Amino acid sequence: MKSGVFIDYSNLFWAENDHYDWTIDYFKLKEYLKKRYSPLFYNLYCSKDTNPFTPELIRKAIGSEKFYNKVSGLGYNVIKEPLKYIKDGNETITKGDRDADIITDIEAHLNDINGVILFSGDADFLKTIEYCHSRNKYIRIYAYDKAFAYRVRLFALNQPRCSFKLLDELKSKIQFDKKIKVGNKFSYRTWQGLWHGGIIQIEKRYPPKGGVNKTPVSKRGFC
């Protein structure tokens, strides 16, 4: 089956940053996808800070660019757009959502592929997922359990050509295993933490006890 991979990097990054103490090894992920689907392409959508205005933001921008270059070297199509700075009263917030671009690209490729492999748990993709399903396409969603919209999950459980896999269940296969020694102990510091964070601070972070809760996928098919 001809398929394409669409990765919402911002969604994955913030899920990992807010809820998890591990991150994806994109070499392992590509090998996993290649064996299961042999996709025609691997698109990763991200934001690039083109105007960092503090030393910390400059370090992060340099780290992010190094990370994106490494991922590009693995064979991903890294599709970048400038990070937006938005004034909110006395504060400046950033916006790096790429949902609209991903949706546009998915719909543009539907005549060339039969399967859509989407890495995101964002509810904004529900309409696009429904549209792909109406076009008789197969949709496989990969998302973190703690960042997976209920409506998207429900749709995938109840439609014959749509299914999902929790990234939590793939930890042993796709986790990045970088270790850095802190004193006489080892802390787990992710690849994105090293590059995306600009190596600002080493944190003492350890794998959770007892593992993670696993939610089974209800059906077979494009999985």
C-alpha positions as CSV (number, residue, x, y, z in Angstrom):
1,M,0.0,0.0,0.0
2,K,1.3,3.4,-0.9
3,S,1.5,5.6,2.2
4,G,3.1,8.8,3.5
5,V,4.2,10.0,6.9
6,F,3.2,13.3,8.3
7,I,4.8,14.3,11.7
8,D,3.5,17.2,13.7
9,Y,6.8,17.8,15.6
10,S,5.4,20.6,17.8
11,N,2.7,18.3,19.1
12,L,5.2,15.5,19.9
13,F,7.7,17.8,21.4
14,W,5.3,19.5,23.8
15,A,3.7,16.2,24.8
16,E,7.2,14.9,25.7
17,N,8.1,18.2,27.4
18,D,4.9,18.4,29.5
19,H,4.1,14.7,30.3
20,Y,7.0,12.3,29.6
21,D,10.6,11.8,30.6
22,W,11.7,10.2,27.3
23,T,11.7,11.2,23.7
24,I,11.7,9.7,20.2
25,D,14.9,8.5,18.5
26,Y,14.1,9.4,14.9
27,F,16.5,6.9,13.4
28,K,14.7,4.1,15.3
29,L,11.3,5.5,14.3
30,K,12.2,5.6,10.6
31,E,13.4,2.0,10.8
32,Y,10.2,1.0,12.5
33,L,8.0,2.7,9.9
34,K,10.1,1.4,7.0
35,K,9.6,-2.2,8.1
36,R,5.8,-1.8,8.6
37,Y,4.8,0.5,5.8
38,S,7.6,1.3,3.4
39,P,6.3,4.9,3.1
40,L,7.0,6.9,0.0
41,F,8.1,9.9,2.1
42,Y,8.6,11.0,5.7
43,N,7.5,14.7,6.3
44,L,8.4,16.4,9.6
45,Y,6.8,19.8,10.2
46,C,8.5,22.2,12.6
47,S,9.1,25.9,13.3
48,K,12.3,27.8,13.1
49,D,13.2,30.8,15.2
50,T,14.5,33.3,12.7
51,N,14.7,36.2,15.1
52,P,15.9,35.0,18.6
53,F,16.4,38.1,20.8
54,T,17.9,36.8,24.0
55,P,21.1,34.7,24.5
56,E,18.9,31.8,25.7
57,L,16.7,31.9,22.6
58,I,19.8,32.1,20.4
59,R,21.2,29.0,22.0
60,K,17.9,27.2,21.6
61,A,17.6,28.3,17.9
62,I,21.1,27.0,17.2
63,G,20.3,23.8,19.0
64,S,17.1,23.3,17.1
65,E,18.8,23.9,13.8
66,K,21.4,21.2,14.6
67,F,18.6,18.8,15.6
68,Y,16.7,19.5,12.3
69,N,19.8,19.0,10.3
70,K,20.4,15.6,12.0
71,V,16.8,14.5,11.3
72,S,17.1,15.7,7.7
73,G,20.2,13.6,7.3
74,L,18.2,10.5,8.3
75,G,16.0,10.9,5.3
76,Y,13.1,13.0,6.7
77,N,11.7,16.0,4.7
78,V,12.1,18.6,7.4
79,I,9.6,21.4,6.5
80,K,10.2,24.5,8.5
81,E,8.3,27.8,8.9
82,P,9.3,30.8,10.9
83,L,8.3,30.8,14.6
84,K,5.8,33.6,15.3
85,Y,6.1,36.0,18.2
86,I,2.8,37.4,19.4
87,K,2.3,40.3,21.9
88,D,-0.1,39.4,24.7
89,G,-0.3,42.4,26.9
90,N,3.1,42.9,28.5
91,E,4.2,39.4,27.5
92,T,5.5,37.9,24.2
93,I,4.3,34.4,23.4
94,T,5.4,32.1,20.6
95,K,3.3,30.2,18.1
96,G,4.7,27.4,16.1
97,D,1.6,25.4,15.1
98,R,1.9,23.8,11.7
99,D,-1.6,22.1,11.6
100,A,-2.8,24.1,8.6
101,D,0.3,23.2,6.5
102,I,0.0,19.5,7.4
103,I,-3.7,19.5,6.6
104,T,-3.0,21.1,3.2
105,D,-0.2,18.6,2.4
106,I,-2.2,15.6,3.4
107,E,-5.1,16.6,1.1
108,A,-2.7,17.4,-1.7
109,H,-1.2,13.9,-1.5
110,L,-4.5,11.9,-1.4
111,N,-4.4,11.2,-5.2
112,D,-1.0,9.6,-4.8
113,I,-1.3,7.5,-1.6
114,N,-3.7,5.1,-0.1
115,G,-2.5,5.3,3.5
116,V,-2.0,8.4,5.7
117,I,0.3,7.9,8.7
118,L,-0.2,10.8,11.1
119,F,1.9,11.6,14.1
120,S,-0.3,13.9,16.2
121,G,-3.0,13.7,18.8
122,D,-4.3,17.2,18.0
123,A,-8.1,17.5,17.7
124,D,-7.6,20.0,14.8
125,F,-6.9,17.1,12.5
126,L,-10.3,15.4,13.1
127,K,-12.0,17.0,10.0
128,T,-9.1,16.0,7.8
129,I,-9.1,12.4,9.2
130,E,-12.8,12.2,8.5
131,Y,-12.3,13.6,4.9
132,C,-9.5,11.0,4.3
133,H,-11.8,8.3,5.5
134,S,-14.5,9.5,3.2
135,R,-12.1,9.2,0.3
136,N,-11.6,5.5,1.2
137,K,-8.1,6.1,2.5
138,Y,-6.5,4.2,5.4
139,I,-5.4,6.3,8.3
140,R,-3.0,5.2,11.0
141,I,-2.6,7.7,13.9
142,Y,0.4,7.7,16.3
143,A,0.0,9.8,19.5
144,Y,1.0,10.0,23.1
145,D,-1.7,8.9,25.4
146,K,-1.6,12.1,27.5
147,A,-1.9,14.3,24.4
148,F,-4.5,12.4,22.4
149,A,-7.8,14.2,21.7
150,Y,-10.8,12.1,22.8
151,R,-12.8,12.8,19.6
152,V,-9.9,11.6,17.4
153,R,-9.4,8.5,19.5
154,L,-13.2,7.8,19.4
155,F,-13.3,8.2,15.6
156,A,-10.4,5.8,15.2
157,L,-12.0,3.2,17.4
158,N,-15.3,3.2,15.5
159,Q,-14.2,3.5,11.8
160,P,-13.1,0.5,9.7
161,R,-10.2,2.1,7.9
162,C,-8.8,4.3,10.8
163,S,-6.8,3.0,13.7
164,F,-4.3,4.3,16.2
165,K,-1.2,3.3,18.2
166,L,-0.1,4.9,21.4
167,L,3.5,6.0,21.3
168,D,3.7,5.0,25.0
169,E,3.5,1.4,23.8
170,L,6.4,1.8,21.5
171,K,8.8,3.2,24.1
172,S,11.1,0.2,24.1
173,K,11.4,0.3,20.3
174,I,11.8,4.0,19.6
175,Q,13.1,5.7,22.7
176,F,16.3,7.7,22.5
177,D,18.8,6.3,25.0
178,K,21.2,9.1,25.5
179,K,22.8,9.1,28.9
180,I,24.9,11.8,30.6
181,K,26.7,11.4,33.8
182,V,25.8,13.8,36.6
183,G,28.1,13.3,39.6
184,N,28.1,9.6,40.3
185,K,24.7,9.0,38.7
186,F,23.3,8.9,35.2
187,S,20.5,11.2,34.1
188,Y,18.4,10.5,31.0
189,R,18.7,13.5,28.7
190,T,16.8,13.3,25.5
191,W,18.2,14.1,22.0
192,Q,15.8,17.0,21.6
193,G,16.8,18.2,25.1
194,L,20.4,18.2,24.1
195,W,19.9,19.9,20.8
196,H,16.6,21.8,21.0
197,G,17.4,23.1,24.5
198,G,20.9,24.3,23.5
199,I,22.5,22.3,26.3
200,I,21.6,24.9,28.9
201,Q,21.3,22.6,32.0
202,I,21.6,19.0,32.8
203,E,18.6,17.6,34.8
204,K,18.4,14.6,37.0
205,R,15.6,12.7,35.3
206,Y,15.0,9.0,35.7
207,P,12.6,6.5,34.0
208,P,9.3,6.2,35.9
209,K,8.8,3.2,38.1
210,G,6.2,0.7,37.0
211,G,6.3,1.5,33.3
212,V,3.3,3.1,31.5
213,N,-0.4,2.1,31.2
214,K,-1.1,0.4,27.9
215,T,-4.4,0.9,26.0
216,P,-4.9,-1.8,23.3
217,V,-5.9,-0.9,19.8
218,S,-9.3,-2.4,19.0
219,K,-8.8,-3.8,15.6
220,R,-6.3,-4.9,12.9
221,G,-5.8,-3.5,9.4
222,F,-3.5,-0.6,8.4
223,C,-1.5,-0.9,11.6
